[in-house]
Every structure is written in C-alpha cells, then in structure tokens.
Amino acid sequence: MSNDPLPQTPSRRRFIGAAAAAVVAGSLSQLAFADTDQSIARVAPPAANDKTALRSLRVHVPESQLADLRRRIKATRWPERETVADASQGVQLATMQRLARYWGSSYDWRKVEAKLNALPQFVTEIDGLDIHFIHVRSKQPNALPLIVTHGWPGSIIEQLKIIDPLTNPTGHGGNASDAFDIVIPSLPGYGFSGKPTATGWDPARIARAWVALMKRLGYTRYVAQGGDWGNAVTEQMALLAQPELLAIHTNMPATVPDDIANALKSGEPAPAGLSDDEKHAYDQLDFFYKHGLGYAQEMAGRPQTLYALEDSPVGLAAWILDHDASSQALIARVFDGQSEGLSRDDILDNITLYWLTNTAVSSARLYWENKLNFFAPKHVAIPVAVSVFPDEIYAAPRSWTEKAYPKLIHYNRLPKGGHFAAWEQPRAFTEEVRVSFRSLR
C-alpha cells in the first residue's frame, strides 16, 4: 500500500488529475468475472504487475448477455396473485409483471453504461482484493475530498445523481467553496469490485480498505458519508481515529438506545415517557423488525442458499424491491405510472447491475460477515452530521442522535425522502452534504 505524504497543492492536484486521465486513455485488457464466461468490463493491466496501481475500468456488456437477460425475463414462471389486496404478503404480482414487461422489452442498459463510462472509474487491489471505485476531481482547487459508500440493495448507481452537483457546485446553484472531490467505491462482493473468496470482509475490514484507498489517492484530509451498510462502514472508519478523516455524514444513523432496543427485542410496548419523535421512531422500528427483516435474516444466516437470485432476474428484482415498505410502495407507484423521485430506469439500472455482475449472493454475504448491532450507537468520537429522511427505516430523533454522537455538528429532518436518499432526493441530499461539512473547510 502506498502512502502519499505530499500536500494537495493546486499544482499537485492538476498533476494527479492529468495522471488519472492518462490511465483512462491507456490500453485496456479484459477483466473476466469469476462466475461468468464472458467479460462485462475491461480494466487496464497493472503496470509491471503492480497490483496497487490504479487501473482504469470501462464497462461493456456483450449483447449476448443482454439478450439472455431479456429471454429469462420473458420465460418467467409466475406464481398466482397474492390473496390480499395490499403488499402485506410481499411485492405484489401486478407490480412485478409491470416491471418485467418494461425490463424485457423497453429498458436500455446501454444508457447507464454510457453514464458510467463517462466517469473516471478505476480498480486497485487492497488487502488482496480488487476494489472498484469512481473518482471525480473537482475543477475547484480547494475542493474537500469525500468518500461516499452505498449499501444493500444499492450500488454506485445510487450516487450517480450527486456527483456533478458536489464536484461542480456552481453549475447547480452552489458556491465554488462548496466543491468536493468525490470517491465512490463498490463494496467488496458488489458491482465491479472483487468477490471475497475467504471470510473476514466485515464493515471494519472494509473501513480499513477505504482508509487505504484514500491514502493511495494522495488525500491527507477528507470526510466520509454513508447510509445503510455505507453508514456501518463510515462509522467504522471514524472509530479508526485516523487524523486524515475530519468528520462523517450519515442518512441512516445508528442511534437506538439500549432500553429501546431491549424493549423491541422482547416485543414490549414502547417505554413510557417517550417524546412524539421517539415514539414515532419506536413504532417504525417495531414494524421493521416484525415485517421487514426477512431478507436480512436469510442473508445473515444462509446467504449461499439464495441460488434462485442468480438464476431468475425477476426473482432478483422482487428480492431487491422488498427491502422496506416505503421504498417498495414508491417503486410500485413508479411502475404504476406515477412520477416519483426514482424512475423505472433508475430502479432497473441498479437491479441490472446486480444481475450482470452476478453479485446477488456475494453481496448478501456482508450480512453474514457482520457481527455488529446495526442500530446500536458505536461511540463515534469525531464530528458527525446527520440528515433524517422521513421514510427511512426509522427517523432518528434528535435526542437519540445527540447521545449517540457527542460531537454532532449538524442535524436536520427533511420533509421528503426515504432509504435511498441520494438517489431519490439528490438535490436535498446534496445540500445536506454541503451544509454538513462547510465548517470544516
């Protein structure tokens, strides 16, 4: 692992940017994914077998794989309709059939492929595993480096809408002083990152890899952001207490006090004396634990059993849609023709990435690897900013948040948005990130 100690002066930033561009322009060789017989991406070979080198990546899915996807969608063997009038039994048949009709006949993967290839993408080996990441440097000389981590069932697709507003703020109603360099890695076992072949890739190990990545990119000061597993990784980065990490921002904070967690586990009513916000959060968590944890329990206990997700695209799509009730309802409305923060293409871009990279099972193993209580406070000692979106799994109350993060530098409750905040509400999310880290520049 290289550790670049040189300061990020404007001239050095231009040099690194030019070097990155040169890598992108370099010759490319095939990168074949281990579980497929055709490559779907090309990566530049390491210079002189230097696995720590930054190798450019370009996505191109063979047309035969897209044709196979469409064939499988059209050959879906459907179950009967649910026996209730709502989604209480799971993702409804009508939603899945609308999704399949569009996916199998009108959806165009090449559009998102072009978006990805318009961005600087790289692969580098860290701790024995290839890590894929997007790296976009701002033209502003004093941009603040930011590493953003996605979760499940998300991917780098979640963050595509926030890249230009964060790196080019003046083009989106912001000030030049709000500019960020942005790094968006794919979690191990997700997207174009390598798939671990041995155990041990839990959030703490991923956090160490992200610290190594930022050092390899030459950053001597930076901030970090995450939601879902991205929050777990980002908090673990904070616990490493590396001086380069100034602060973190999360849209899915871990703030649930022990007495609340114990009451939820035992199925007791909410403790007496809770404020309205605390009671609302308790009710949200109670509903999630009773009705929304099926996917997590299966992936945490038996991820290898999910073979069907690698064999049926419609099965994979249904599994991904059934993440949480609010997101599922939003997606159902989208495929019913309503206008929402996400489009049909947004949703299918993400699902198709999982399908083409054959990462349903490899991504699920993160649940098996994790031994942390997801929502329990982790005693983060560095500055933390929190944005609360109302349709998240739970809307963290300020009272819980202040106890979980003693150096809270920003807390805001947003009027709209859910679990996939950057994807669904990119304008609000972007402004939250700007405001959260403004005092640290």
C-alpha angles and dihedrals in degrees: 000000000000120000112201108204097181117116120250099250119168091253092049091048090054090049093051091046091052091048091051090051090051090053090051090052092050127107116284133217130191122276107199117200111234096237099045132067095218130054119243096184139035124219130190112250117252113264109253088345091298101158091189091062119110106250120193119238129206124186123225121156115202112245089235090066092050090049090050090051092053091046092053092048092052091046093055114140103220127211122224120276118278115267095233133067096237140045095271090113093048138272106354123245094236091056093050094047092051089049092048094049091054095040094050098045115018109022116108116204091184091074095063090038088059091049091052094047091051088064128073104257126180144178125211132169116245123174090350096308132099110242119198120207144166113230120188119175120205121235088229109100096220099045116151113237113238129186114202122195125199128208141210129327085014133082140178085301087076093065103042093098094056099049099084096039090052098042096036105034096161089062090056106044097277136113126261088240089065095063123131136193102224131212118186114182127189111237115246108278092021131102114325097346119105122271114241113242094194135042126266106074097126126147092274093055091045089051090055089050091052091051088051090049094053090048090049089054089055099249116151095179129025146142131232137217135190149154130197107357085354088066092050091051093043093051090049088053088054091051090056086068095214108174092225092066106082102179144330136232125206136184092190106044126189102233110131110134119228095249091053092046092049092050091050092050093051094046093239124152117266112287116261121261099037118149119239091262092048093048090049091051091048092052092048092051092045090054092047094050092048100040111013109046100078095100092046094049092051094047093045093049108029112009094154090062092069095090091134091068090062092048105042121049091196090050090051092048093051091049091052094045092053094068099111135350098246095049091045091052091049092050091048089055090049092055089045088063101260123136114247139155088274126054129210089256092051091055095044094045088063096042092046091052089056090048098047094045092046091228105138094107098032091053092046091059090074087074089053092047096049116093097171126107096246100214099033116108112260098202096248108191102189125080114292132193121200130197115190118205113195099228095049116120085270132358104231111227118230091240093059092041095054090052093047095047113036091184096052108165099174137018125173136164112215123213096227141020142073144212096323095051101159090047099043101034105022096159094054091041092051092051090049091054092048094050094042096059101030094102092055099061 
